[in-house]
Structures are given as structure tokens and as C-alpha cells.
Amino acid sequence: MKRFLYIIIYSLLVGWQPIGAQLLSPEAKVSILTSEPYEGEVFTLYGHAALRLNDPARNLDYVFNYGIFSFDKPNFVYRFAKGETDYMLGIMKYADYIAEYQMRGSRVTEQILDLAPVEVERIWGALLKNYEPENRVYRYNFFFDNCATRPARLVETHVLGKVDYRWEPAAKTFREMINHCTRHHAWLTFGCDLVLGSPTDRIATPHEMMFLPDYLREAMASAVLIDQEGNERPLVKETQVTEALPAEEAPAEWFTPTVCAYILLCVVLLLTYREWRRGCHYYSLDAVLFLVAGLAGCVVWFIAFLSEHPATWPNWNIIWLHPLQLLVVPFSLVKKARRMGYWYHFINFAATTLMLAGGWFLPQHINPAFIPLILTLWVRSESIITNKKYKMA
């Protein structure tokens, strides 16, 4: 809600055109601000980036923030899942911006760029243009168009020359990078691994890695600016770090998805063994398990096929989590439908067997919690196809 309150503050700055209309002094500076990740909110786990325009001679000191959004917009969760989340450019005073990050415990690194006055003016003009009402809202894309990529692109576009990043990071996939950010939040990592498909497992280029503020900071530190005459100079002239209050450590998670998944598998194995000993079948158990799998499959299917997110398809989790799993509910509870259910479980048994046997060869990361969950569905389908009474029902 703090971010939403910023929008109210920014609305008070709409009438600032006299400030924007004046020319900057030769003392004006442009900086890249990158803040450390904060464990308190989901959207702060990845850090943040913004641009600072500081001109002491004109009494201007503003932060241009491309990471503003509002939870109060209608159907926010649906639009976010569909990839239709709109972010906006907001402006606030530098002192207020820094105060918030200091209070939450996120250290902010400021990299003052070595730019000529004409380059600062070009960036200033571009920022004012971006802040016009018809331009300030943009369609957010987590990997390729976010609060970190926009400042970098704006600097690259408006300097007189070329920005050459002399940064040689270790090769990483998009998934490795975001999973590192969520490493203290196992359920969030589980959810990301569930809905993000194989494109997330592609090795990112060094420039693409700059979608995360930490990597943007590292890339900027190594960058040089090659002017139109071929002369080179470091892009960052000075680096300053604003310390913050000690951040709270993320609480330890005991009931992680992997632990819960293995507990579920053990319970299902015990119940399946009990069935075998008693010569019966727990149809309600199948109905519950496959109902949950089918509902989860609806989410995976929706995001894979209907969302605008760039890295959700192909998603190999669709082999074991898909809407057709909901068919097991009537196949289990309606006696006359159980013969059809036998053939469905035969197909599901084959599919989950292939997933278990070939999962390590798929071009997609398999979360450790997926294995016991797939085994759970595999065990129940196996108990059906080996049950002659079920087949003849």
C-alpha cells in the first residue's frame, strides 16, 4: 500500500511543468540507484532500481521510479496472472525515497554517471516525456521491461555514443537467478517453478541479466562510454552507498513444499497398502487427489496458454498437471463411469511414468517437490490399472 500512496504524492507533482521547463545547470548529475532485496514483501525480494536527477543549483533532486503499481486496480490478481499488469513511472523527492529504504533495511547504492551536460539534458528531457500522462503507464514484463531495464535503456539511448558493458558474469539461467532471490521462500520458489516453462531455463545474456537490480549495479560498474570520436571513459564516475537499519532475517521454513509432498506420498502409500490388504479401493481418495491436481492444472494451463508472460510456454509440467485430471472425480464417484476411468488412469500412468523416467532429460528444471507429487498420482493410477474389480466395474 505504500507504493499506492506514492501515486497520490506523484499526482501533486503534475503541476511541476515550470520546473521541467527550465534548463539544468552544468552541475546536474544523473545516477542509477539500486536497492538491496528486502524479505518483507514478495515484490521486494528482487531488489529495486531507479534514476536520480540531482541539480543543486536549481534545487532539483528527484527520483524517477518505474516500479509503481497499485493493488487497488480491479482484478489485479487475474491481470497479473494473465500478464496484463500495468506499471507506471512515478517521481518523488530523493530524501523521501531514501528514507523508506533505510527504514525497511535495504542498503541503496548510488552510481553517479560521468555524463556531459548535454547528455544529462537529453536524459532529463526523456524522463519528462515519459512522465507525461499518456506515456507514464507501461505494460510490465518481469524479465525484459521492468524497473531495472528501463533506466539502463534510457541511459543507453540518450548518451552521445555507445555504452559498452565490460562485464563478464558467470553464465546463469533466468530461473537460477530468480530462484536465488526467492531462496528463503520455498513456497514462492515452488509456485514459480510450477508456472514458468522451459524458456526460463535458457542461459541469459549478460545484458539480459540486468533485469535484476543487483546485476544492473555490477554491469554499470564495469561499463565504459565510447563517445562519437572513439574515446572511452568509465560510465560510473562515483559510487556512494547509503546504509540502512539492520534488516530482519527471513524466518526458517519447516513445512516446505518438499517436506509436505513427501508426507503426502507416505500417507497415500500407507492407504494404498491398506487397500491391497483389505481388497477394497478408496474412491474418495482418488477424487480428492485428482481434484486438487486438476485445479492446479487449470492454473498451469491458463498461464501457459492464455497469459502474455514470455516464459510460460512450453511448460512440461502440463504432462502431469492439467485440467483433464478433474475427470477422475466423476470416474471415481459414479460407479457406471469407472470403466472409462480405468482407461484414463492407464493413460495417466503412462504419462507420469514417462515424466518420472525422463524428467531429468527435459529442458526444464524440476522442483524437488514435484517428484513425490508425481509419484502420488502414479501410485493411485497404478492401483487402478492393477485392480481387476475396477476394470470390470
N, C-alpha and C positions, 0 to 999 in steps of 0.2 A: 504494500500500500504506500510505502514511502515513495516509490517511483511514480505512482499515480499522483501523489501530492506535488511532485516536481512539475507535472504538466500544468497545474494551477499556477505555480510560480512562473513558469515559462510564458504563460498567457499574459502575465503582467509585463513581459518584455516585448510584446508585439509592437508596442508603440515606440520602440527604440530606434526608428529609422534615422533620426538626426545623428545618433552615434555611428550607425553604419555608414552614413553618407560621408563622414569626414575621412580624410586620408590619415593613414597611420604615420607615426614618426619613425625616423631611422632606428630608434631603439626597440621597436616592436619585435617580438620573438614568437615563434611557433614551437610548441612542444608536443611530444607524444607522452601521454600519461597511461601507465599500465599499473593496475592494482592486483595484488595477490588474491588467490581464491579465498573464499570465505565459506565455512562449512555450515553456516546457519540456514541458508536457503538453497533450493535446487538450482535456481538460475544464477547463483553466485559461486558455484563450485568451479567454474571455468575461468574465473578472473574477469577483468573488465578493462576496456581501453577507451580513451577519449583524446580529443585535441584541446590544447590550451592556447589561447591568444592573449599575450600579455604585452601591453604598451603602457609603461608607467607615465610617459609624457602626456598621454591622452586619458589617463585614468581608466584604462580598459584592462580588465582581467577576467576573461570568461572561459568557461569550459564548454566545448561543443560535444554533446553526448549522443551517439547514435543508438543507444541501448534502451530507449524509453518505451515502455509498453504499459497497458492497463488491463488488470484482471476484470474490470467492471464492464468491459465491452460485451455485448450479447454473444452467447455461445462461444466463450473464449476457449474452453477445453476442446470442443468439437473443431473449431477453426485451427487450433494449434495442432491437433492430431492430423488434420487434413492438409497441413502445411500452408494455411492461409493466414498466418499470424502477421499482422502489420505492426512494425516498429516505427518510431519517429525520431527525428533529430530534436533534441532539446538543448537549452542553454541555461547555465546557472553561473553564479559567481564562483570563482576558484576557491575562495575561503570556505564557502558552504560545501562545495564538493569534497574538499579535503577533510573537512570536519566529520562528514558521515563515515568515510573510510577509516579514519583514525578511531572513531568510536566502535566500529564493528571489529577492529583488529586487523585490518588489511593494510599492509605497507604499500605506498604508492611510489613508483619510480617515474621521475620526470626526465625525459631525454630532450634537451634543448637542441633544436636543429640549426645547423650552420647554413643559413639561407641569406641571400641577398635581399635588400629591402623590396625590390620589385617582385621577388618570389613570395615574400610574406604578403604583399598586397594581393597577389593573384590568389593565394590560398584564402585570405580574408574575404575577397570577393566571392569565391566559390562557396565558402561557408554561408555567407549572407544569402546567396542564391538558393542554396539547399534549404535554408530556413524559411523561405517564402511558403505561405500556407499550402500552395499547390504542389510543393516539392518536398516538404519535410517528412511526409509519411512514405515508407517504402516496404516492399514485401521482404520480410526477413528470411534468410536462409542460413541455417546454423553453420554450415561448412564454408560457404562461398560468398555470403553477403551479410556481414554482422558488424558488431561494434568495433571489431579489430580490423577487419578487411577494409572498411570504408575509410578510416583515417589514412591507412597506408596507400590506398588507391588515390586518394585526393592529393597526397604529397607527391606521389609518382607522376601524376598527371599535370601538376601545375608548377613544378620546378623547371628551370631553363636548362635542360639537359636530361640526363638519364641516371636513375638510381640503380646502382649495381650492388646487390647483396653478396658479400663475400663470406657468406655463412654456409658452413658445411655440417649440418646436423646429422646424427645417426638416422638411418632410414627407419621410418615408422609408418604403420597404417593409421588411418583415421580412427579405427576402433581402439587401437592401442593407446592413442593419445587421449581420447575421451574416457576410456576405462581407467586410465591413470588418474584423471580428475575425480572420478567417482569411486575411487578405490576404498574409501571409508564408508561407502553407502552401497552395500551389496545388493539390496533390492532394486535400487536405481540402475545399477550395472546389469542386473538380470533383465529388467524391462528394456533397456537399450539393446542388449544382445538379442532379445526376442523380436523386436520390430525392425531393427536395422539389418538390411540384407548384405549380400556379398560385396556390393560396391564399397561398403565401409571398410572392407579388408584389403583395399587397394593401397599400395605404398603411395603416400602423399609426396608431392614435390616439395622442396624447401619453401617455395613461395606459398604453396597451399597450406603448409604447416602454420603459417602466420595467422590462421583463423583463431588460434588460441593466443591470448594476450602475452603469456609467458614467452612464447616463441616469437611473437612480434617484437618484444623487447630485445631478445637475443639477436634477431635479424637486423634490427635497426642499429645495434651497437657495432655490427661489423660492416655496415653499408658505407659505400662511398658515393659521392655525387660527381658525375663526369659532366662537365659543362660543355657548351657547344664548341669550344675550341679544343676539347680533349683533355683539359686539365682535371685532375682529381683532387678531392678533399673529403675528409670524413663527413658523413651526413650529420652525425651527432657531435655537437660542439662541447656539450657539458651534460653531465648526468648528476641529478640530485635525487636523494631518497628521503621521503617523509616517513618517519617511523610512526607506529601506531600502538595502541594498547595491546597487551598480550591477548591473542585470540584464544577462544575456548577450543579445546580439543574435541574432535568428534567422538561421541560415546561408542564403546565397543558393542558390536552386534553379535549376539549369541545365536539367535534363531535366523541364520542366514538362509537364502533360498536353497543352498546345497544341503544344509542340515535338515530343513523341513522336507525337502524332496526325498532324502534317504529314509526319514521317519515314515513318510507316506508309503514308500516302496516296501518297507519292512511290515507295515500294517497290512498292506494288500497281499503280500506273500503269506502272512500268517492266516488271513481269511481264506485265501485260495487253497492253502493246505488243509484248512478245516473243511472246506467244501469237499475236497477229494476224500477225506476220511469219512465224511458223513454221506457221500453220494448225492449231494444236492448242489444247487447253484444260487448264489446271491445276486438275483437280477437287479435289485435296488442299488447294489454297489456299482454295477456297470452303469446304471442310469446316472448316478451322481458323478462318477469319474468322467464319463464321456460328455455329460452336460457341461462341466467346467471346461474340459478340453475344447468343446465346440464353441463355447462363448469366447474363450481365449483365441480360438481360431478365427472367429468373426473379427476380432480386433486386428489380428495379424493380416487377414485378408483385406480388410478395409484400408489399412495403412499401406499395404503392398500395392494394391491395385487402384485405389481412389485418391490417395494423398498426393500432394505436389512435392513432397520431400524427395531429394535427389538420390538417396542411398537406401531406399526401402525395397527395391526390386532389382534382380531376383532375390527372394528370401527363401532359403532351403528349409526353414522351419515349417513352411506350408505343407511339407510331407507328413508331418505328424500332428500339426495343429491347423485345422481347417474347419469351416462351418459344417461339413458333412458329418463330423463326429456327433453332431446333435441327433442324427438319425438313430443312434444307438438307444436313445431314450424310449421312443416307441417300440423299437425292436426288442427291448428288454421288458417293458411293462405290458405290451399287448401280446398275448400268447400266440395268436394267429400270425403275428409278424416275425416270430423268432426264427423261422426257416430262412427268411430273407436276411435276418440278422446274422445267421451263420455265414453266409457268403460275404456279407460286409466285413465281418471280423476276419475272414480268410484273406481278403484284400488288405485290411489294416495290418494284419500280422506280417504279411509280405513287405509292406511299405516300412513298417517300423524295424523289421529285420534288416532291410537294406540301409536304413538310417543308422542303426547301431553298428553294422558291419563296415559301412563305407563313410561314416561321418567324419572320420579323421582325414579322408581324402577330398572332402568337399572344399571348395574355395571360400569357405565361410567359417568364422570362429564359432565353436560350440561351447556355450557356457557350461561349466561343470554340473550345474543343477539340472541341465536338460537330460543328461544320461539316465538318472534314476526315474525321471518323469516319463521318458520314452519307454523305459523298462516296465513301468507300471501299466501303461496301455498295452504293451507287448504281452505281458503276463495274462491280462484279462482276455485279450483276443485269443491267446494260446489255449486258455482254459475252455473257451467256447468251441474252438475247432477240434479239440480232442474229446469233447463231451458228446457222445453219440445221442444221448437223450435230447440234447439241444438241437442237434441236426435233424432229428426225426420229429421234432415238435410241430 
